[in-house]
Amino acid sequence: MIGFVHPNTLRKQGVLGINQRNTDFIMRYNPRHLYPLVDDKLTTKSLAIKAGIEVPRLYATITFDHELNTLESLLNKYHQVVIKPAHGSGGNGILVLGDRIGKFYKTAGGDLISLNFIKHYVSNILSGMYSLGGLPDKAFLEYRVKFDPVFNNVSFKGVPDIRIIVFKGVPVAAMIRLPTSKSGGKANLHQGAIGVGINLASGKTTYAVTGNHITTMHPDTSHTINNLEIPQWEKILMIAIKCADTVGLGYLGVDMVLDSELGPLMLELNARPGLNVQLANQQGLKINLEKIDQLDKIPKDIMQRIDLTRSLIKN
């Protein structure tokens, strides 16, 4: 278990606190007028497609309650889908559906739910139940990711996702979030998923934490988590950099998945990424952020920035 550590010790170790993150990085490098580009997932998806960034395919958008009448035909057409709120945050409001079984639909967690339940769920999305600020929202249906076989032994039902922190267009930290039975198959650390640090140079997993505990094994599969090599790591870093360049935010969280057929896909972007990546890597963010911040110039070339990541970041 991770015990109490004095704040002065944390500062010396380069641990970034939420107040300093907000004042020194988010407020300083993320202009407010750019927030809508990442707070609206449909806008983000559209920008990514125009920039040539691969994303899960968009099937349909639902804006008004009367459009719920089309839901059954959409679900029957696409079978396995993910339903999301356009302005959701922290994974809230996401419903993952599998194939239809009789009159019911199977969720990622294995539960069977009715069409009326799904309609009510989507109606709640439209009402703003899951949106930032509680404002009326849109719901959209997209392709359900089939995760890469490399994660077969370290994930429970859901799809692992990769979070990369990009500062001034340079990746400075990364982790992968592994679903567990406790998290209900969701890659949400606050609900019980495992956060696993990733070595930026090699793309291999390092430390892992679940809640306040350090772990080396997945609790549901008993398979080791350390030293797992993430496929197509360089491409993942390239996508993260392209995302930062596309939206223009200086301090950005890029969330991606690795599909077994389509490869790396960008899921969403975050202008206020959390700080759990420090726990997952057992390393404070400030050290790497300050190294990048002290540079006179950041190269425009993406591969040069990846080389910069490898040379400056201690792993």
C-alpha positions as CSV (number, residue, x, y, z in Angstrom):
1,M,0.0,0.0,0.0
2,I,1.1,3.5,-0.8
3,G,1.5,5.2,2.6
4,F,1.6,8.9,3.6
5,V,4.4,10.9,2.1
6,H,5.2,14.5,3.3
7,P,4.4,17.2,0.7
8,N,7.9,18.5,0.7
9,T,9.2,15.0,-0.2
10,L,6.7,14.8,-3.1
11,R,7.8,18.2,-4.4
12,K,11.4,17.1,-4.3
13,Q,10.4,14.1,-6.3
14,G,8.8,16.3,-9.0
15,V,5.2,15.3,-8.2
16,L,2.8,17.7,-9.8
17,G,-0.2,18.7,-7.6
18,I,-3.6,19.6,-9.0
19,N,-3.3,23.3,-8.1
20,Q,0.1,23.7,-9.8
21,R,-1.2,21.7,-12.8
22,N,-4.1,24.1,-13.1
23,T,-2.1,27.4,-12.7
24,D,1.2,26.5,-14.3
25,F,0.1,24.3,-17.2
26,I,-3.6,24.2,-17.9
27,M,-4.3,28.0,-17.5
28,R,-1.0,28.9,-19.0
29,Y,-1.0,26.7,-22.1
30,N,-4.6,25.8,-22.8
31,P,-6.5,28.9,-24.1
32,R,-10.2,28.7,-23.0
33,H,-11.5,29.3,-26.5
34,L,-10.0,26.0,-27.6
35,Y,-11.8,23.9,-25.0
36,P,-14.8,23.2,-27.1
37,L,-12.6,21.3,-29.6
38,V,-12.0,18.6,-27.0
39,D,-15.0,18.9,-24.7
40,D,-17.3,18.0,-27.6
41,K,-16.4,14.5,-28.7
42,L,-18.2,14.9,-32.0
43,T,-16.2,18.0,-32.8
44,T,-13.0,16.2,-31.7
45,K,-13.8,13.2,-34.0
46,S,-14.5,15.5,-36.9
47,L,-11.2,17.4,-36.5
48,A,-9.3,14.1,-36.2
49,I,-10.8,12.7,-39.4
50,K,-9.9,15.9,-41.3
51,A,-6.3,15.6,-39.9
52,G,-6.0,12.0,-41.0
53,I,-6.1,10.6,-37.5
54,E,-7.8,7.3,-37.2
55,V,-10.9,7.2,-34.8
56,P,-13.7,4.6,-34.2
57,R,-16.2,4.9,-37.0
58,L,-19.3,7.1,-36.2
59,Y,-22.5,5.3,-37.0
60,A,-25.2,7.8,-36.0
61,T,-26.0,10.9,-33.9
62,I,-29.2,11.3,-31.8
63,T,-30.1,14.9,-30.9
64,F,-33.8,14.9,-30.1
65,D,-36.0,12.5,-28.2
66,H,-38.2,11.7,-31.2
67,E,-35.2,10.2,-32.9
68,L,-35.2,7.4,-30.3
69,N,-37.7,5.7,-32.6
70,T,-34.8,5.0,-35.0
71,L,-32.7,3.3,-32.2
72,E,-33.9,-0.3,-32.7
73,S,-33.1,-0.3,-36.5
74,L,-29.7,1.3,-35.7
75,L,-28.8,-1.3,-33.1
76,N,-30.0,-4.2,-35.4
77,K,-27.9,-2.8,-38.3
78,Y,-24.6,-2.3,-36.4
79,H,-25.0,-5.1,-33.8
80,Q,-22.0,-4.2,-31.5
81,V,-21.9,-0.5,-30.7
82,V,-20.9,2.0,-28.1
83,I,-23.3,4.8,-27.1
84,K,-21.7,7.9,-25.8
85,P,-22.7,11.5,-24.7
86,A,-21.0,14.1,-26.8
87,H,-20.1,16.2,-23.7
88,G,-19.4,13.4,-21.2
89,S,-16.3,13.2,-19.1
90,G,-14.5,10.6,-17.0
91,G,-16.1,7.8,-18.9
92,N,-19.5,8.6,-17.5
93,G,-22.6,7.9,-19.7
94,I,-20.9,5.3,-21.9
95,L,-22.9,2.2,-22.7
96,V,-21.2,-0.7,-24.5
97,L,-23.6,-3.1,-26.3
98,G,-23.0,-6.5,-27.8
99,D,-25.3,-8.6,-30.0
100,R,-29.0,-8.9,-29.5
101,I,-30.2,-12.0,-27.7
102,G,-33.9,-12.4,-28.3
103,K,-35.6,-9.2,-27.2
104,F,-32.6,-8.1,-25.2
105,Y,-29.1,-6.6,-25.7
106,K,-26.0,-7.8,-24.0
107,T,-23.8,-5.2,-22.3
108,A,-20.0,-5.4,-21.9
109,G,-20.5,-6.5,-18.3
110,G,-22.7,-9.4,-19.5
111,D,-26.1,-8.0,-18.4
112,L,-29.1,-8.2,-20.6
113,I,-31.1,-5.0,-21.1
114,S,-34.2,-4.1,-23.0
115,L,-34.7,-1.7,-25.9
116,N,-36.8,0.5,-23.6
117,F,-34.0,0.6,-21.1
118,I,-31.6,1.7,-23.8
119,K,-34.1,4.4,-25.0
120,H,-34.4,5.7,-21.5
121,Y,-30.6,5.7,-21.1
122,V,-30.1,7.7,-24.3
123,S,-32.9,10.1,-23.3
124,N,-31.0,10.7,-20.1
125,I,-27.9,11.5,-22.2
126,L,-30.0,14.0,-24.2
127,S,-31.2,15.7,-21.0
128,G,-27.7,16.4,-19.9
129,M,-27.4,13.8,-17.1
130,Y,-23.8,13.0,-18.1
131,S,-22.7,16.3,-19.8
132,L,-20.3,18.9,-18.5
133,G,-22.4,21.4,-16.6
134,G,-25.6,19.4,-17.0
135,L,-26.5,21.1,-20.3
136,P,-28.6,19.3,-22.9
137,D,-26.5,16.9,-24.9
138,K,-26.3,14.7,-28.0
139,A,-25.8,11.0,-28.0
140,F,-23.8,9.1,-30.7
141,L,-23.3,5.5,-31.7
142,E,-19.8,4.4,-32.8
143,Y,-17.8,1.3,-33.7
144,R,-17.1,-1.0,-30.7
145,V,-13.4,-1.6,-30.5
146,K,-12.0,-5.1,-30.5
147,F,-8.9,-4.9,-28.4
148,D,-5.6,-6.3,-29.5
149,P,-4.8,-9.9,-28.5
150,V,-1.8,-8.7,-26.5
151,F,-4.3,-7.6,-23.8
152,N,-6.2,-11.0,-23.6
153,N,-4.6,-12.0,-20.3
154,V,-4.7,-8.5,-18.6
155,S,-8.2,-7.2,-19.2
156,F,-11.6,-8.1,-17.8
157,K,-14.3,-7.9,-20.6
158,G,-13.7,-4.3,-21.4
159,V,-11.2,-2.5,-23.7
160,P,-7.9,-1.2,-22.2
161,D,-7.1,2.4,-23.2
162,I,-3.8,4.3,-23.3
163,R,-3.5,7.8,-21.9
164,I,-0.6,9.9,-23.1
165,I,0.2,13.3,-21.6
166,V,1.5,15.7,-24.3
167,F,3.2,19.0,-23.4
168,K,4.1,21.5,-26.1
169,G,3.6,18.8,-28.6
170,V,6.0,16.4,-26.9
171,P,4.8,13.2,-25.1
172,V,6.0,13.4,-21.5
173,A,4.2,10.5,-19.7
174,A,2.0,7.5,-20.6
175,M,0.0,4.8,-18.9
176,I,-2.5,2.1,-19.9
177,R,-5.7,1.5,-18.0
178,L,-6.8,-2.1,-17.7
179,P,-10.5,-3.0,-16.9
180,T,-11.3,-5.3,-14.0
181,S,-14.3,-7.0,-12.6
182,K,-14.4,-4.3,-9.9
183,S,-14.5,-1.6,-12.6
184,G,-17.3,-3.4,-14.4
185,G,-15.2,-3.9,-17.5
186,K,-14.5,-0.2,-17.8
187,A,-11.1,1.4,-18.1
188,N,-11.8,3.9,-15.3
189,L,-9.3,4.1,-12.5
190,H,-11.8,5.7,-10.1
191,Q,-14.1,2.7,-10.5
192,G,-11.4,0.1,-9.9
193,A,-9.4,-0.3,-13.2
194,I,-5.6,-0.8,-13.0
195,G,-3.3,2.0,-14.0
196,V,0.0,0.8,-15.5
197,G,2.9,3.0,-16.3
198,I,4.5,2.8,-19.8
199,N,8.2,3.3,-20.6
200,L,8.1,6.1,-23.2
201,A,11.2,4.9,-25.0
202,S,10.4,1.2,-25.3
203,G,6.6,1.1,-25.0
204,K,6.8,-1.6,-22.3
205,T,4.7,-1.5,-19.1
206,T,6.5,-0.8,-15.8
207,Y,4.7,-0.2,-12.5
208,A,1.0,-0.8,-11.8
209,V,-1.4,0.5,-9.2
210,T,-5.0,-0.2,-8.3
211,G,-6.5,2.3,-5.9
212,N,-3.7,2.9,-3.3
213,H,-2.0,-0.4,-3.9
214,I,0.9,-1.4,-6.0
215,T,0.4,-4.6,-7.9
216,T,2.2,-6.8,-10.4
217,M,-0.7,-9.0,-11.5
218,H,-4.2,-8.6,-12.8
219,P,-6.7,-9.5,-10.0
220,D,-9.1,-11.4,-12.4
221,T,-6.6,-13.3,-14.5
222,S,-3.6,-13.5,-12.2
223,H,-1.4,-12.7,-15.2
224,T,1.6,-10.5,-14.8
225,I,1.2,-6.9,-15.9
226,N,4.8,-5.8,-15.9
227,N,7.0,-5.7,-19.0
228,L,4.1,-6.0,-21.4
229,E,5.1,-4.6,-24.8
230,I,2.5,-2.3,-26.4
231,P,2.4,-3.0,-30.2
232,Q,2.8,-0.1,-32.6
233,W,4.2,2.1,-29.9
234,E,5.9,4.6,-32.2
235,K,2.7,5.1,-34.2
236,I,0.8,5.7,-30.9
237,L,3.2,8.4,-30.0
238,M,2.8,9.9,-33.5
239,I,-0.9,10.0,-33.2
240,A,-0.7,11.7,-29.8
241,I,1.5,14.4,-31.2
242,K,-0.8,14.9,-34.2
243,C,-3.7,15.3,-31.8
244,A,-1.9,18.0,-29.9
245,D,-1.1,19.8,-33.1
246,T,-4.6,19.5,-34.4
247,V,-6.4,21.1,-31.4
248,G,-3.6,23.5,-30.4
249,L,-3.6,22.8,-26.7
250,G,-0.3,22.9,-24.9
251,Y,-1.1,20.5,-22.1
252,L,-3.2,17.6,-23.3
253,G,-4.4,14.1,-22.4
254,V,-4.8,11.8,-25.4
255,D,-6.8,8.7,-24.9
256,M,-6.3,5.8,-27.5
257,V,-7.1,2.2,-27.9
258,L,-5.4,-0.6,-29.9
259,D,-7.9,-2.4,-32.1
260,S,-7.1,-5.9,-33.3
261,E,-7.9,-5.1,-36.9
262,L,-7.6,-1.3,-37.2
263,G,-4.6,-0.6,-35.0
264,P,-4.3,2.5,-32.9
265,L,-7.4,4.7,-32.7
266,M,-7.9,8.0,-30.9
267,L,-10.9,7.8,-28.5
268,E,-11.0,11.3,-27.0
269,L,-8.9,14.3,-25.9
270,N,-8.8,15.9,-22.5
271,A,-7.8,19.5,-21.7
272,R,-7.6,18.8,-18.0
273,P,-6.0,15.3,-17.7
274,G,-5.8,13.8,-14.3
275,L,-2.6,13.1,-12.4
276,N,-2.8,9.4,-11.8
277,V,-0.3,8.8,-14.5
278,Q,2.3,9.8,-11.8
279,L,1.3,6.9,-9.6
280,A,1.2,4.5,-12.5
281,N,4.8,5.4,-13.4
282,Q,6.0,6.0,-9.8
283,Q,7.5,9.2,-11.2
284,G,6.4,12.9,-10.9
285,L,5.4,14.8,-13.9
286,K,7.2,18.1,-13.1
287,I,10.7,16.7,-14.0
288,N,9.7,16.0,-17.6
289,L,7.5,19.0,-17.9
290,E,10.3,21.4,-16.8
291,K,12.7,19.8,-19.2
292,I,10.4,20.5,-22.1
293,D,9.5,23.9,-20.9
294,Q,13.2,25.0,-20.7
295,L,13.8,24.2,-24.4
296,D,14.3,27.3,-26.6
297,K,12.5,25.6,-29.5
298,I,10.4,22.5,-30.1
299,P,11.0,20.9,-33.5
300,K,8.1,20.8,-35.9
301,D,9.0,17.4,-37.3
302,I,7.0,14.6,-35.5
303,M,9.8,12.1,-35.5
304,Q,12.2,14.6,-34.1
305,R,9.8,15.2,-31.2
306,I,9.6,11.5,-30.6
307,D,13.4,11.4,-30.5
308,L,13.2,14.3,-28.0
309,T,10.8,12.3,-25.8
310,R,13.2,9.4,-25.8
311,S,16.3,11.4,-25.0
312,L,14.8,13.7,-22.3
313,I,12.4,11.5,-20.5
314,K,13.8,9.3,-17.7
315,N,12.3,5.9,-17.8
